[in-house]
Amino acid sequence: MTDYPEFMLSTTRPLPDEGVISCASPSNIALVKYWGKRPIQLPQNTSISFTLDTCKTVTNLTFVKRDTAADNFDFELIFEGQPKPDFKPKIQDFFERIAPYLPFLQQYTFTIETHNTFPHSSGIASSASGMSALAFCLMHLEKKINPAISDPELIKKASFLARLGSGSACRSLEGPVTVWGKHEAIPGSNDAFAIKFPENLHQNFEHYQDTILLIDKGEKQVSSTVGHDLMHDHPFASKRFEQASKNTKKLKNILRSGDVDAFIEVVESEALTLHAMMMTSLPYFILMKPNTLSVLQKIWEYRKNTDSKICFTLDAGANVHLLYPEVEKVQVSEFINNELVAYCQNGQYICDKIGFGVKLL
């Protein structure tokens, strides 16, 4: 696990006795999708994402130094105000993976209090916002021990650590656009952590809106972890990874040039390909719901009739992300309320936009 010596912490400075660190970290929505990984938590293909703004996890990390270091991790997890024992194994696995890089973990008792501004396990990447928030808080504890670490180094290591908890979490630390996975067309890109999109983002994509239609807020039938694993023996995996690589290069040029029509084509194709991989794996599964398909048809119809630049993307779930330029905000709001809200569970949707990453509170 210590393959990345640049992220090792070596210091003899005294450890702080106690404290609280709080942050808010957003979710993100991939435009070029990551689906399929290799050990440990490394992507089979490059992904590019919009960082969100409203959909986020707020985490308070309370730390108290133990009398003596132990060979176990001592933590309590409070989610939405309640103890959440079924989340603990995931945090335990995360701590075991990151312990070589944060050797002080076993010297503290932690209380992790966390809540989301959106429904858990509903196709909005709650693991992305949650793990990035926790990694960022832990890095600020490291900064107390090693004040020499610079802000860019802190973000880079936080992204590296977050990836070990949830692959997509590494893309939530910065914004408005991040890239994860090494690609020859994107300087600085890396499988071990995400980077901020290294080109100038065209003004057409500034303040881009993302309205998330909550088609189904229930637990997914198949977790993303299981879905990723099914790519190992997938008959179309190698072609999918080739396609993602080509789309990454295309999208890089699109984000720089401002070609919104080309953006729509790549983003919708990527969304449908993600779900095609699910439907053609063994065992196969479908995370879209009938209302998801109805909404996609309505979007195509609306775009044809109005020349709107609205498009959709999907994550690993039933919900639909509507992406559109800020100048269309009023018209799209009317479209949602007149035609799409009927397909949302309890008429619910979330108005979001691209954001700029994690914030210390």
ROMI-753488 format. One record per residue (C-alpha): chain; residue number from 1; y, z, x. Coordinates in steps of 0.02 Angstrom, whole numbers, always signed. Each point is the difference from the previous one (the first is absolute). Example, Ala and Ser with C-alpha at 12.3 -4.5 7.8 and 13.67 -1.06 7.14 Angstrom:
<voros>
mol_seq_yy_zz_xx
A_1_-225_+390_+615 .
A_2_+172_-33_+69 .
</voros>
This chain:
<voros>
mol_seq_yy_zz_xx
A_1_+0_+0_+0 .
A_2_+118_+15_+149 .
A_3_+16_-187_+26 .
A_4_+189_+9_-7 .
A_5_+60_+112_+144 .
A_6_+183_-38_-38 .
A_7_-17_+107_-157 .
A_8_-76_+152_+87 .
A_9_+109_+156_+0 .
A_10_-1_+94_+164 .
A_11_+121_+144_+9 .
A_12_-3_+182_+49 .
A_13_+151_+46_-105 .
A_14_-19_+151_-114 .
A_15_-46_-35_-180 .
A_16_+118_+49_-142 .
A_17_-64_+150_-101 .
A_18_+33_-66_-174 .
A_19_+106_-117_-103 .
A_20_+9_-129_-139 .
A_21_+23_-188_+19 .
A_22_+35_-109_-153 .
A_23_+7_-188_-20 .
A_24_-12_-138_-128 .
A_25_-100_-155_+43 .
A_26_-12_-155_-110 .
A_27_-148_-105_-50 .
A_28_-1_-183_+48 .
A_29_-63_-160_-78 .
A_30_-88_-128_+109 .
A_31_+56_-180_-17 .
A_32_-135_-64_+118 .
A_33_-148_+113_-42 .
A_34_-108_+104_+116 .
A_35_-179_+6_-66 .
A_36_-139_+39_+121 .
A_37_+5_+112_+152 .
A_38_-93_+43_+158 .
A_39_-19_+172_+82 .
A_40_+102_+104_+3 .
A_41_+124_-52_-135 .
A_42_+45_-164_+88 .
A_43_+40_-153_-105 .
A_44_-102_-160_-4 .
A_45_+161_-97_-31 .
A_46_+188_+20_+14 .
A_47_+94_+60_-154 .
A_48_+185_-7_-46 .
A_49_+75_+118_-128 .
A_50_+157_+46_-93 .
A_51_+39_+185_+18 .
A_52_+42_+78_-168 .
A_53_+140_+121_-43 .
A_54_-35_+97_-161 .
A_55_-190_+16_+11 .
A_56_-21_+134_+131 .
A_57_-89_+160_+50 .
A_58_+101_+157_+35 .
A_59_-90_+117_+121 .
A_60_+42_+176_+60 .
A_61_-100_+54_+152 .
A_62_+3_+188_+32 .
A_63_-72_+52_+168 .
A_64_-41_+175_+64 .
A_65_-69_+27_+175 .
A_66_-171_+82_+3 .
A_67_-33_+150_+111 .
A_68_-128_-101_+97 .
A_69_-46_-184_-1 .
A_70_-162_-38_-90 .
A_71_-123_-144_-5 .
A_72_+38_-37_-182 .
A_73_+150_-60_-101 .
A_74_+82_+126_-115 .
A_75_+97_-79_-142 .
A_76_+31_+14_-186 .
A_77_+47_-151_-106 .
A_78_+111_+16_-154 .
A_79_+19_-162_-99 .
A_80_+123_-7_-145 .
A_81_+10_+191_+4 .
A_82_-188_+29_-11 .
A_83_-135_+29_+134 .
A_84_-95_-163_+23 .
A_85_-167_+39_+85 .
A_86_-68_-177_-29 .
A_87_+138_-69_+115 .
A_88_-46_+119_+141 .
A_89_-143_-103_+77 .
A_90_+119_-146_+26 .
A_91_+126_+113_+89 .
A_92_-141_+78_+101 .
A_93_-57_-174_+58 .
A_94_+181_-45_+39 .
A_95_+26_+157_+106 .
A_96_-162_-33_+94 .
A_97_+57_-177_+41 .
A_98_+174_+47_+57 .
A_99_-43_+164_+91 .
A_100_-16_-86_+171 .
A_101_+181_-58_-19 .
A_102_+68_+162_-75 .
A_103_-94_+138_+93 .
A_104_+103_+138_-83 .
A_105_-79_-29_-173 .
A_106_-132_+136_+23 .
A_107_+132_+126_+49 .
A_108_+82_+2_-171 .
A_109_-31_+44_-180 .
A_110_+76_-137_-108 .
A_111_+51_-6_-182 .
A_112_+24_-180_-58 .
A_113_+97_-10_-163 .
A_114_+16_-176_-65 .
A_115_+45_-98_-156 .
A_116_+21_-183_-46 .
A_117_+136_-83_-102 .
A_118_-133_-116_-75 .
A_119_-176_+16_-74 .
A_120_-139_+35_+126 .
A_121_-145_-124_+23 .
A_122_+74_-134_-111 .
A_123_+18_-146_+119 .
A_124_+161_+64_+79 .
A_125_-43_+50_+177 .
A_126_+7_+190_-14 .
A_127_-104_+20_+158 .
A_128_+130_-104_+93 .
A_129_+147_+109_-49 .
A_130_-100_+162_+12 .
A_131_-75_-27_+171 .
A_132_+160_-71_+73 .
A_133_+96_+152_-63 .
A_134_-125_+121_+76 .
A_135_-4_-95_+166 .
A_136_+190_+0_+7 .
A_137_+9_+188_-32 .
A_138_-129_+32_+136 .
A_139_+99_-108_+121 .
A_140_+154_+106_-34 .
A_141_-103_+152_+47 .
A_142_-46_-92_+160 .
A_143_+187_-31_+28 .
A_144_+30_+188_-6 .
A_145_-129_+17_+139 .
A_146_+57_-155_+95 .
A_147_+185_-32_-37 .
A_148_+2_-142_+127 .
A_149_-88_-118_-120 .
A_150_+122_-132_-60 .
A_151_+18_-50_-183 .
A_152_-80_-173_+27 .
A_153_-146_+82_+91 .
A_154_-17_+127_-140 .
A_155_-7_-135_-134 .
A_156_-124_-104_+102 .
A_157_-118_+148_+25 .
A_158_+20_+53_-183 .
A_159_-54_-176_-52 .
A_160_-147_+9_+120 .
A_161_-55_+169_-70 .
A_162_+29_-51_-182 .
A_163_-116_-149_+26 .
A_164_-141_+120_+42 .
A_165_+19_+79_-172 .
A_166_+28_-160_-100 .
A_167_+19_-173_+72 .
A_168_+145_-53_-110 .
A_169_+91_+165_+36 .
A_170_+54_-66_+169 .
A_171_+112_-127_-90 .
A_172_+102_+133_-94 .
A_173_+99_+78_+143 .
A_174_+131_-137_+13 .
A_175_+76_-136_-108 .
A_176_+46_-110_-83 .
A_177_-142_-109_+68 .
A_178_-140_+56_+115 .
A_179_-142_-87_+89 .
A_180_-168_+76_+44 .
A_181_-131_-90_+104 .
A_182_+15_-103_+156 .
A_183_+58_-180_-29 .
A_184_+52_-124_+134 .
A_185_+149_-57_-104 .
A_186_+75_+175_-15 .
A_187_+57_+80_+164 .
A_188_-45_+184_+17 .
A_189_-126_-3_-142 .
A_190_-147_+117_+27 .
A_191_-162_+52_-85 .
A_192_+29_+184_+41 .
A_193_+167_+23_-90 .
A_194_+124_-96_-107 .
A_195_+167_-67_+60 .
A_196_+160_-45_-89 .
A_197_+10_-187_-35 .
A_198_+78_-62_+163 .
A_199_+102_-144_-75 .
A_200_+160_+2_-100 .
A_201_-44_+10_-184 .
A_202_+88_-138_-97 .
A_203_+131_+61_-124 .
A_204_-104_-73_-143 .
A_205_-123_+143_+27 .
A_206_+126_+140_+21 .
A_207_-5_+128_-143 .
A_208_-156_-86_-70 .
A_209_-61_+86_-158 .
A_210_-176_+59_-39 .
A_211_-36_+56_-177 .
A_212_-175_+72_-15 .
A_213_-82_-24_-169 .
A_214_-121_+144_-28 .
A_215_-140_-94_-85 .
A_216_-128_+136_+30 .
A_217_+41_+171_+74 .
A_218_-180_+61_+10 .
A_219_-110_+22_+153 .
A_220_-61_-163_+75 .
A_221_-186_-38_-29 .
A_222_-21_-47_+184 .
A_223_+103_+80_+139 .
A_224_+90_-105_+129 .
A_225_-110_+77_+136 .
A_226_-157_-66_-85 .
A_227_+84_-168_-30 .
A_228_+46_-19_+184 .
A_229_-180_+40_+51 .
A_230_-66_-139_-111 .
A_231_+90_-127_+110 .
A_232_-125_+30_+141 .
A_233_-133_-113_-77 .
A_234_+115_-101_-111 .
A_235_-45_-185_-4 .
A_236_+183_-53_+6 .
A_237_+68_+132_+120 .
A_238_+31_-110_+152 .
A_239_+91_-132_-104 .
A_240_+103_+137_-82 .
A_241_+55_+69_+169 .
A_242_+49_-176_+55 .
A_243_+100_-24_-161 .
A_244_+91_+166_+26 .
A_245_+46_-50_+177 .
A_246_+73_-166_-60 .
A_247_+93_+86_-142 .
A_248_+73_+128_+121 .
A_249_+75_-140_+103 .
A_250_+64_-87_-157 .
A_251_+76_+160_-70 .
A_252_+86_+40_+165 .
A_253_+92_-166_-11 .
A_254_+34_+22_-187 .
A_255_+78_+172_+22 .
A_256_+111_-71_+136 .
A_257_+48_-162_-91 .
A_258_+22_+70_-176 .
A_259_-115_-126_-86 .
A_260_-37_+97_-160 .
A_261_-111_-135_-77 .
A_262_-113_+4_+153 .
A_263_+4_+191_-9 .
A_264_-65_-6_-180 .
A_265_-142_-116_+48 .
A_266_-61_+106_+147 .
A_267_+19_+168_-87 .
A_268_-87_-47_-162 .
A_269_-140_-90_+93 .
A_270_-28_+155_+109 .
A_271_-7_+113_-153 .
A_272_-129_-107_-88 .
A_273_-102_-21_+160 .
A_274_-10_+189_+20 .
A_275_-79_+16_-172 .
A_276_-109_-154_+31 .
A_277_-75_+93_+149 .
A_278_-43_+146_-115 .
A_279_-79_-114_-129 .
A_280_-107_-91_+130 .
A_281_-63_+150_+100 .
A_282_-171_+79_-27 .
A_283_+7_+108_-99 .
A_284_+143_-92_-88 .
A_285_+134_+88_-99 .
A_286_+159_-35_-97 .
A_287_+152_+114_+10 .
A_288_+112_-109_-109 .
A_289_+4_+39_-186 .
A_290_+22_-123_-145 .
A_291_+184_+50_-10 .
A_292_+21_-42_+185 .
A_293_-51_-180_-34 .
A_294_+111_-10_-154 .
A_295_+150_+56_+103 .
A_296_-35_-130_+136 .
A_297_-4_-137_-131 .
A_298_+164_+64_-74 .
A_299_+83_-3_+172 .
A_300_-53_-181_+31 .
A_301_+63_-48_-173 .
A_302_+167_+88_+25 .
A_303_+25_-78_+171 .
A_304_-36_-174_-66 .
A_305_+120_+21_-147 .
A_306_+145_+82_+93 .
A_307_-10_-59_+182 .
A_308_-4_+185_+46 .
A_309_-54_+50_+175 .
A_310_-107_+143_-64 .
A_311_-178_+14_+67 .
A_312_-140_+126_+1 .
A_313_-110_+87_+124 .
A_314_-145_+118_-28 .
A_315_-70_+143_+101 .
A_316_-179_+61_-13 .
A_317_+18_+46_-183 .
A_318_+52_-61_-172 .
A_319_+188_+23_+15 .
A_320_+118_-146_+26 .
A_321_+147_+1_+122 .
A_322_+140_-115_-59 .
A_323_+101_-60_+149 .
A_324_+169_-83_-29 .
A_325_+175_-18_+74 .
A_326_+129_+131_-46 .
A_327_+108_-133_-86 .
A_328_-134_-16_-135 .
A_329_-9_+185_-37 .
A_330_+78_-7_-175 .
A_331_-100_-151_-59 .
A_332_-164_+67_+67 .
A_333_+32_+168_-82 .
A_334_+18_-90_-167 .
A_335_-160_-99_+34 .
A_336_-95_+161_+38 .
A_337_+62_+90_-155 .
A_338_-22_-148_-116 .
A_339_-166_-68_+61 .
A_340_-89_+105_+130 .
A_341_+20_+182_-48 .
A_342_-130_-22_-138 .
A_343_-132_-26_+134 .
A_344_+44_+160_+95 .
A_345_-93_+162_-31 .
A_346_+113_+105_-112 .
A_347_+136_-130_+31 .
A_348_+28_+67_+176 .
A_349_+68_-91_+151 .
A_350_+92_+50_+159 .
A_351_+158_-86_+62 .
A_352_-5_-5_+189 .
A_353_+73_-104_+141 .
A_354_-27_-24_+185 .
A_355_+45_+152_+102 .
A_356_+18_+60_+177 .
A_357_-143_+118_+35 .
A_358_-28_+185_+26 .
A_359_+139_+129_-7 .
A_360_+7_+179_+64 .
A_361_+60_+115_-138 .
</voros>
